[in-house]
Amino acid sequence: SQLNFSSSLPEMEGISFDIKEAEIQSSGFPDDEPMPNRFEIEDLESSFHWDMKFRMKIPNFVSPEGDTLISIDELLKKDVPFDTTINLYPGILKPIPPDSTIGSVDLDLQVWIPEQQLKIPLDGSSLGGFGVTIRFGSLFFKELKAYVNMDLSADTMEIAGFPPEFTGIGFPELEFEFELFNEIDF
């Protein structure tokens, strides 16, 4: 299923959070967490009589140098399984341009049959199959960078003795106070 970040954030009336970058945590995970910050492919296998090409990329996860962390490009031979584990740290979760915030994680998946010559049995036996198991564990972040948007309502105030016809007056000593609560649970 799609990882949708906007629905995972706490809802506070009049406030919205848009994540623009998240640095992946490298240590200090809970003891009961079996797969923190890892991406696993198990039993990527074809039992077809022909070779297949498998290409998968998740461009949102990048190394500190900007290289894509999850990128697999494999030629699958009949009954030869492929397994791999990719650690997502040190890494950064970023939006894909032209987006400026992370709404979800994008998956680019391609499977095709490269040019080849072979004999296909037409005796009623199975032509084969294709399968893969993908595991994506919990994500732990060291640092989140986000836009915090809050609508400020216009308040009016009356000053005794001030003519109501005057508009556009400013208050140079006016101060705003912001309180930030970090209660995001991933």
TORKOL-4160 file (C-alpha; in steps of 0.2 Angstrom, whole numbers, padded with zeros to 4 digits, m for minus):
186
<pt num="1" X="0000" Y="0000" Z="0000"/>
<pt num="2" X="0005" Y="0018" Z="m0003"/>
<pt num="3" X="0015" Y="0027" Z="0011"/>
<pt num="4" X="0005" Y="0043" Z="0013"/>
<pt num="5" X="0013" Y="0055" Z="0025"/>
<pt num="6" X="0000" Y="0068" Z="0026"/>
<pt num="7" X="m0012" Y="0056" Z="0034"/>
<pt num="8" X="0001" Y="0051" Z="0047"/>
<pt num="9" X="0003" Y="0068" Z="0054"/>
<pt num="10" X="m0007" Y="0074" Z="0069"/>
<pt num="11" X="m0022" Y="0085" Z="0065"/>
<pt num="12" X="m0023" Y="0101" Z="0075"/>
<pt num="13" X="m0037" Y="0113" Z="0070"/>
<pt num="14" X="m0030" Y="0126" Z="0058"/>
<pt num="15" X="m0013" Y="0119" Z="0057"/>
<pt num="16" X="m0005" Y="0108" Z="0043"/>
<pt num="17" X="0012" Y="0100" Z="0041"/>
<pt num="18" X="0020" Y="0097" Z="0025"/>
<pt num="19" X="0037" Y="0087" Z="0026"/>
<pt num="20" X="0050" Y="0093" Z="0014"/>
<pt num="21" X="0064" Y="0082" Z="0020"/>
<pt num="22" X="0068" Y="0068" Z="0032"/>
<pt num="23" X="0085" Y="0062" Z="0038"/>
<pt num="24" X="0085" Y="0043" Z="0041"/>
<pt num="25" X="0090" Y="0038" Z="0059"/>
<pt num="26" X="0105" Y="0026" Z="0059"/>
<pt num="27" X="0104" Y="0019" Z="0077"/>
<pt num="28" X="0095" Y="0019" Z="0094"/>
<pt num="29" X="0080" Y="0009" Z="0088"/>
<pt num="30" X="0068" Y="0000" Z="0100"/>
<pt num="31" X="0073" Y="m0018" Z="0104"/>
<pt num="32" X="0057" Y="m0025" Z="0098"/>
<pt num="33" X="0059" Y="m0018" Z="0080"/>
<pt num="34" X="0064" Y="m0032" Z="0068"/>
<pt num="35" X="0067" Y="m0021" Z="0052"/>
<pt num="36" X="0070" Y="m0003" Z="0056"/>
<pt num="37" X="0075" Y="0008" Z="0041"/>
<pt num="38" X="0077" Y="m0007" Z="0029"/>
<pt num="39" X="0070" Y="m0012" Z="0012"/>
<pt num="40" X="0071" Y="m0031" Z="0008"/>
<pt num="41" X="0068" Y="m0041" Z="m0008"/>
<pt num="42" X="0066" Y="m0059" Z="m0006"/>
<pt num="43" X="0063" Y="m0073" Z="m0018"/>
<pt num="44" X="0063" Y="m0062" Z="m0034"/>
<pt num="45" X="0061" Y="m0077" Z="m0046"/>
<pt num="46" X="0055" Y="m0082" Z="m0063"/>
<pt num="47" X="0050" Y="m0100" Z="m0068"/>
<pt num="48" X="0046" Y="m0095" Z="m0086"/>
<pt num="49" X="0057" Y="m0103" Z="m0099"/>
<pt num="50" X="0063" Y="m0087" Z="m0105"/>
<pt num="51" X="0074" Y="m0073" Z="m0096"/>
<pt num="52" X="0066" Y="m0058" Z="m0089"/>
<pt num="53" X="0072" Y="m0041" Z="m0085"/>
<pt num="54" X="0067" Y="m0033" Z="m0068"/>
<pt num="55" X="0070" Y="m0015" Z="m0064"/>
<pt num="56" X="0064" Y="m0006" Z="m0048"/>
<pt num="57" X="0068" Y="0011" Z="m0041"/>
<pt num="58" X="0061" Y="0021" Z="m0027"/>
<pt num="59" X="0068" Y="0039" Z="m0031"/>
<pt num="60" X="0062" Y="0047" Z="m0014"/>
<pt num="61" X="0076" Y="0038" Z="m0004"/>
<pt num="62" X="0093" Y="0046" Z="m0008"/>
<pt num="63" X="0111" Y="0045" Z="0000"/>
<pt num="64" X="0119" Y="0061" Z="0007"/>
<pt num="65" X="0128" Y="0062" Z="m0010"/>
<pt num="66" X="0111" Y="0062" Z="m0019"/>
<pt num="67" X="0112" Y="0044" Z="m0026"/>
<pt num="68" X="0096" Y="0034" Z="m0026"/>
<pt num="69" X="0097" Y="0021" Z="m0012"/>
<pt num="70" X="0084" Y="0009" Z="m0019"/>
<pt num="71" X="0088" Y="0004" Z="m0036"/>
<pt num="72" X="0088" Y="m0014" Z="m0043"/>
<pt num="73" X="0092" Y="m0019" Z="m0061"/>
<pt num="74" X="0092" Y="m0038" Z="m0063"/>
<pt num="75" X="0091" Y="m0051" Z="m0077"/>
<pt num="76" X="0081" Y="m0066" Z="m0070"/>
<pt num="77" X="0086" Y="m0083" Z="m0077"/>
<pt num="78" X="0074" Y="m0098" Z="m0075"/>
<pt num="79" X="0073" Y="m0104" Z="m0056"/>
<pt num="80" X="0088" Y="m0093" Z="m0050"/>
<pt num="81" X="0081" Y="m0083" Z="m0035"/>
<pt num="82" X="0087" Y="m0065" Z="m0031"/>
<pt num="83" X="0088" Y="m0058" Z="m0013"/>
<pt num="84" X="0094" Y="m0042" Z="m0007"/>
<pt num="85" X="0093" Y="m0030" Z="0009"/>
<pt num="86" X="0095" Y="m0012" Z="0007"/>
<pt num="87" X="0099" Y="m0001" Z="0022"/>
<pt num="88" X="0091" Y="0016" Z="0021"/>
<pt num="89" X="0104" Y="0025" Z="0032"/>
<pt num="90" X="0113" Y="0035" Z="0030"/>
<pt num="91" X="0100" Y="0042" Z="0019"/>
<pt num="92" X="0087" Y="0056" Z="0016"/>
<pt num="93" X="0069" Y="0055" Z="0011"/>
<pt num="94" X="0065" Y="0069" Z="m0001"/>
<pt num="95" X="0051" Y="0074" Z="m0013"/>
<pt num="96" X="0052" Y="0071" Z="m0031"/>
<pt num="97" X="0053" Y="0087" Z="m0042"/>
<pt num="98" X="0042" Y="0097" Z="m0046"/>
<pt num="99" X="0035" Y="0093" Z="m0029"/>
<pt num="100" X="0042" Y="0103" Z="m0014"/>
<pt num="101" X="0035" Y="0092" Z="0000"/>
<pt num="102" X="0033" Y="0073" Z="0002"/>
<pt num="103" X="0016" Y="0067" Z="0000"/>
<pt num="104" X="0020" Y="0049" Z="m0003"/>
<pt num="105" X="0034" Y="0037" Z="m0009"/>
<pt num="106" X="0035" Y="0034" Z="m0027"/>
<pt num="107" X="0039" Y="0017" Z="m0035"/>
<pt num="108" X="0045" Y="0015" Z="m0053"/>
<pt num="109" X="0044" Y="m0004" Z="m0058"/>
<pt num="110" X="0047" Y="m0012" Z="m0075"/>
<pt num="111" X="0047" Y="m0030" Z="m0080"/>
<pt num="112" X="0050" Y="m0035" Z="m0098"/>
<pt num="113" X="0056" Y="m0049" Z="m0109"/>
<pt num="114" X="0072" Y="m0045" Z="m0117"/>
<pt num="115" X="0075" Y="m0051" Z="m0135"/>
<pt num="116" X="0080" Y="m0070" Z="m0135"/>
<pt num="117" X="0077" Y="m0086" Z="m0145"/>
<pt num="118" X="0070" Y="m0101" Z="m0136"/>
<pt num="119" X="0058" Y="m0116" Z="m0138"/>
<pt num="120" X="0041" Y="m0115" Z="m0129"/>
<pt num="121" X="0033" Y="m0132" Z="m0125"/>
<pt num="122" X="0016" Y="m0133" Z="m0131"/>
<pt num="123" X="0012" Y="m0150" Z="m0123"/>
<pt num="124" X="0000" Y="m0142" Z="m0110"/>
<pt num="125" X="0013" Y="m0140" Z="m0096"/>
<pt num="126" X="0014" Y="m0124" Z="m0087"/>
<pt num="127" X="0024" Y="m0109" Z="m0095"/>
<pt num="128" X="0030" Y="m0104" Z="m0078"/>
<pt num="129" X="0027" Y="m0089" Z="m0066"/>
<pt num="130" X="0035" Y="m0074" Z="m0058"/>
<pt num="131" X="0035" Y="m0069" Z="m0040"/>
<pt num="132" X="0043" Y="m0057" Z="m0028"/>
<pt num="133" X="0041" Y="m0053" Z="m0009"/>
<pt num="134" X="0045" Y="m0035" Z="m0004"/>
<pt num="135" X="0047" Y="m0030" Z="0014"/>
<pt num="136" X="0048" Y="m0012" Z="0020"/>
<pt num="137" X="0050" Y="m0010" Z="0039"/>
<pt num="138" X="0047" Y="0004" Z="0050"/>
<pt num="139" X="0054" Y="0021" Z="0047"/>
<pt num="140" X="0064" Y="0030" Z="0060"/>
<pt num="141" X="0069" Y="0048" Z="0057"/>
<pt num="142" X="0083" Y="0058" Z="0065"/>
<pt num="143" X="0077" Y="0075" Z="0059"/>
<pt num="144" X="0061" Y="0081" Z="0050"/>
<pt num="145" X="0061" Y="0097" Z="0040"/>
<pt num="146" X="0043" Y="0103" Z="0037"/>
<pt num="147" X="0032" Y="0118" Z="0033"/>
<pt num="148" X="0020" Y="0121" Z="0047"/>
<pt num="149" X="0006" Y="0131" Z="0040"/>
<pt num="150" X="m0006" Y="0140" Z="0052"/>
<pt num="151" X="m0020" Y="0151" Z="0047"/>
<pt num="152" X="m0020" Y="0167" Z="0057"/>
<pt num="153" X="m0037" Y="0175" Z="0059"/>
<pt num="154" X="m0039" Y="0194" Z="0058"/>
<pt num="155" X="m0043" Y="0201" Z="0075"/>
<pt num="156" X="m0050" Y="0219" Z="0077"/>
<pt num="157" X="m0048" Y="0230" Z="0092"/>
<pt num="158" X="m0055" Y="0246" Z="0097"/>
<pt num="159" X="m0045" Y="0260" Z="0105"/>
<pt num="160" X="m0055" Y="0272" Z="0115"/>
<pt num="161" X="m0056" Y="0289" Z="0107"/>
<pt num="162" X="m0049" Y="0284" Z="0091"/>
<pt num="163" X="m0059" Y="0290" Z="0075"/>
<pt num="164" X="m0066" Y="0274" Z="0066"/>
<pt num="165" X="m0062" Y="0283" Z="0049"/>
<pt num="166" X="m0043" Y="0280" Z="0051"/>
<pt num="167" X="m0037" Y="0264" Z="0044"/>
<pt num="168" X="m0020" Y="0257" Z="0040"/>
<pt num="169" X="m0013" Y="0260" Z="0057"/>
<pt num="170" X="0002" Y="0249" Z="0062"/>
<pt num="171" X="0009" Y="0244" Z="0079"/>
<pt num="172" X="0029" Y="0243" Z="0079"/>
<pt num="173" X="0030" Y="0234" Z="0095"/>
<pt num="174" X="0018" Y="0220" Z="0091"/>
<pt num="175" X="0025" Y="0203" Z="0094"/>
<pt num="176" X="0019" Y="0185" Z="0090"/>
<pt num="177" X="0023" Y="0170" Z="0101"/>
<pt num="178" X="0023" Y="0153" Z="0093"/>
<pt num="179" X="0023" Y="0137" Z="0102"/>
<pt num="180" X="0028" Y="0121" Z="0093"/>
<pt num="181" X="0023" Y="0104" Z="0099"/>
<pt num="182" X="0033" Y="0089" Z="0093"/>
<pt num="183" X="0021" Y="0074" Z="0094"/>
<pt num="184" X="0023" Y="0066" Z="0077"/>
<pt num="185" X="0023" Y="0047" Z="0079"/>
<pt num="186" X="0029" Y="0037" Z="0065"/>
